[in-house]
Amino acid sequence: PFSGREEWELAKFLIENLNQGQISCFLKLLWVKSETQQQPTFKTAPQLLTFMDALPKGPQWRCTTIETDGYVTMHPVHLIWHDALEVMKHIFGNPIFANDMEFDPYEIF
């Protein structure tokens, strides 16, 4: 949904550092609307959020609490992980990696 890396970096910065009201104020600045600047394809904060929601999602993080018999911990032990099958589906289904995949075995000397 973004026109290039520059616009993606701007969008990422805005989402990570500003709330919707602040993003709307930023997008109303004359500097952003200036003819000399390349204007972002998103014009409002809700439109930016829609663009971000349209990005492909990767595998979901999961969390498992590990119970230990005979060993008491002060805090619960959490294992945070991805499902390996979901990761493989994501990697093999992502066109970014299409030209970097090798399926034939080879020996490295």
N, C-alpha and C positions, 0 to 999 in steps of 0.2 A: 504493500500500500504506500510505501515511501518512494520518492523519486530518486534517491541515491543514499550513499553512506552519510553524507553531510546532514541530510534531513533526518535520517535515522538517529544520528548522534544528538541532534538538537532535541528530537522527540524523547529520547531516552533521558537526557539531562532534565528536561521539563518534568517528566513523569516522576523521576527519582527525587527531585529537589523542591518542587512547587506543588501546591494544592490546586484544585480546579479554578478557584477564583483568581489566584496569582497567574495561572497559565492564561486565563482569559484576558487579564490586564496586560500581560506580555504581548499577546497576539494583537492587541489594539494599539500598541505603540506605533508611532509614525515610522520609526526606523524599520520595523518589521514589514510595514505596508509600503515602504519606499520602492520606487521604480528601479533604483540602483541595486537593490537587494533581490536575490532570488526568493520569492515568497514561498512559504511552506504550502504543501497541498492541503493541509488541515487548517481550517479557519477558526475553529472554536475548540475549547477544551473537551466537550463531549465528542466531537468528531475525532480528536486525537485519541481519546480513550477507545473509540470504536475501531480505529486503525490498529491500536495496540492489541485489542482483543482478537483482531483478524489474523494476527501472526500465528504461525504454527506453534503448537505446544510440544514440548519434549516429554519424555517419560516422567511420570509423577514420582516425587519422593515419597518414601514410606518410612514409618518409624515403628520399631518393635521394642518393647521393654523386655529386657533380659532378666529373668528370675534366676538367682543363684542359690542353690540349696547348700546350707552349711556355711555360707559366707554372707555376713551382713554388711551392707553398704549404707553410707550416710545419705546418698542420693540414688535414685533409681538409675540404672544403666540403660541407655537408649542406643539401639543400633539403627542408624539412618542409612537407607539403601534404596537402590533402584531395582526393579525387576529386570533381570538380564535379557529376557525375551523381548520386553518392551524396548529396551535400549537397542537391541539388534534390529528390530523392526524399524525403529526411528532412523538408525544409521543407514540401513539398506534402502529405505524409502525416501531418503533425503537426496534431492538432485544435486546438492552441493558436493556430495561425495562421489557422484556417479563416475567421474573420470579418474578417480583415485583408488578404485576398487580393483583388486587382483584376485581371481578365483582359481587360477592354476597354481599348483604347488611348485616351488623352486628351491634350490639349495643355495645357501650363501657360503662362500668359501673364505 
